Amino acid sequence: MIQLNYSNEPRRDILCIDVKSFFASVESVKRGIHPLKSYIVVMSKPEQEGGLVLAASPKVKEEYGIKTGSRRYEIPKNSKIQIVEPRMSLYLKVNLMINDIFQEFISSEDLHIYSIDESFLDVTSSHALFGTTKEIAVKIQQEIWQRLHLVTAIGIGDNPLLAKLALDNEAKDSPNFIADWHYEDVGKTIWRIHPITEMWGVGDKTAKNLVKLGIDSVYQLSQYNVSALKRVQGVIGEQLFYHAHGIDRSILSEKYQTTSKSYGKSQILDRDYIQQAEIEVVIKEMAEQVAARLRSHDVETQVVHLTIGFSKETGEKGFSHQLKVFPTAASKKITETCLYLFRAYYQQEPVRQISISCGKIQAKTDLQLDLFEPAEQTIRKEKIDQIIDLVRNKYGYTSLVHASSLTSGATAIKRNGLVGGHKG
């Protein structure tokens, strides 16, 4: 049996904290109901049969099997379930309040926000003030409950991976919502995770690839020859092997800095778009918004990338292509490039998703003159963009829109008040 030596592995005191059914819990509290006793579902576009469940309270999950990702038509008629629309601005506000509580126990360098409802805390340096790791976990739970009436589950581990696995595989179902996993417990904890897709980092596709190697459990993964695993699965295979032994060498205070940056926008359309003119209106709106973001950060792009996702009904995925451009942040140039890519590869399929991204970002210095465009024209376009940005920043996006944005297929005005693609 393969068992690794942990003597040289970093040992920190890490908490992975999750607010149970965050969106639904916030809505429950706002209605004066205990989060664990409510029957609330937060749903995007509840007026549509395909409306998507963003969060379901624990009672709904337990009694009806409704969970995040379920659809409107899956909710039983005449049930006790109360369907509410999302209030993303409220959830962001509550999230900031939770983060403020975290920072009463740790420094900001030791906090890593994993998602809107889940965070990692390194409490290694907090023991002198707040006690043992378990005592700190309990105090944080109590503070969040007393101030916000939200229930939290906490995984404790020697590293972020162990803390996350403890949270997902034990804490969420334990009586006090706390679980403690360490290197010495790997044989009794990680190796017993089943099915293998419950292991963090192993999705359905990865699981299928592992089955081809004769691996269908976390224990088998931990016993596989790591060199052979890396040879077949690459660096990810090697990482999964060490994860199966509970090894994760990341330190929360050592923040990862990305070496490259891109600016983009993506949206899933409310319906299948069949008319090319309608699709192009949305592309123009999105391209203009991405260009405005570039200008707001004083940067320019050298690569424009367009991704079009077809309707599921077609059985085809769509297409994704990019084009190099002279350094620019001009709305007209980025829009023209996106339309060129779209027209070059579109073949009259119904469209459901559009994504635009700008890469190879560089800081804007002086005015970039294009050899293929008169200087006066370049300067005039830049001034027009600046005036449009100024008006919209002062009076809001909808204060100045193209006439095409008033047509039936346009989405920019409708989406203007959304937060993260949902109602604010």
C-alpha positions, 0 to 999 in steps of 0.5 A: 500500500502506498502511503506518503510521508507528510513530515515535510508537508506544510501544516497550517490551520485552515478553515473552509467556511460555507453559508448553507444555501446562501441566497435562500438563507438570506431570503429566509432571514428577510422573511423572519424564518429560520434558514433551516426551517424555510421552504424557499427557492431562489429562481432566475426567470421564475415566469418561464418553465425553464427558470433556473434554481439558483439556491434551495433551502435545506428543507426543499432539498431534503423533502423535494429533491430540488437543488441548484440547477433544477428547473421551474417545471421540476417543482411540484404543483401545490407544494409548500415551496415559495419561489422568489426572484434573486436580489444579487445586490442584497447577497453581495452586501451580506457577503461583505458583512460576512467577510468583515466578521472573518477579518475580526479573526484574521488579517486580510492576507489570510482570507481567500474568498472562493465564491460568494458563499464560501471562503478559506481562512488561515487562522494559524496566527490567531490562536493567541487571541481566539483559542484553538482552531476548533474554538475559532471555528465555533466563535465564527459560527456564533458571530455570523448567527448572532449578527446575521442569523445565517447558518455556516458549515466549516471544514478544518484541515492542515491545508485548503484541500483537506479543509474543503474536503472536510466541509463538502464530505462531512461538515455539511451533514454533521450535527454541529456543521464542523468537521476536522480532517488531517494528514493522519486521517487520509485513510479514514476520510479521503480514501472513503469518499464515494463516488470518485466524482465527490472528490474535489477536482474530479468531474464526470469527464475526468472520472471517465478518463480515470475509469479507462485506467481502471481507477473508479475510487479515490483509494485506487487513485492514491495507489496508482503509479504516479509517473504513469498517471502523469504520462497519461493525464499530464500535470492534472494526473499528478496533481490528482494523485497527490490530492488523493493523499491529501497534499496541497502546498498552496499558502493562502497569504501567497496570492497568485498573480495572473501573468496575462489578463483579458476583458470580456462579456458573455451572456446566455440569451433568453431564447434561441435567436434565429434571425441574423440581424437580431444576433448582430444587434446583441453582438454590437451591444456586447462589443461596445460594452467590452470596449468601454471596459478597456477604455475605463482601465486605460488599456488596449487589446491586440486580439479579439475573440468571439464565441457563439454557442448554438441552441441545444436543439441543433446538436452542434456546439457552435464556433470560437474564433479570434483575430489579431487587431492593431492595438485598440480600445475603439468601440467601432473597431472591436464591433467590426472585428466581432461582426467579421468573425460572426459573418465568416463562420455563421451558417444560419444555426439558432444561437443561444450563447454569445461571448466576446473577449479581448486578449493580449492587453497592453497599457494605453500610452499615446494615441495609436495611429493606424496606417490604414486609417487617416489620423483625423478619423482615428482622433474623431472616433476616439473623441466620440467614444470618450464623450459616450463614456462620459455621458453614460458614466454620469447619467447611466448606460441607458441615457445614450443607446443606439436605435438598434438597442430599442428593437425586440432582439436587443438585450443591453437595456434589459440587462442594464439593471442586472447583477451577475446576470440576475436581478439586483 
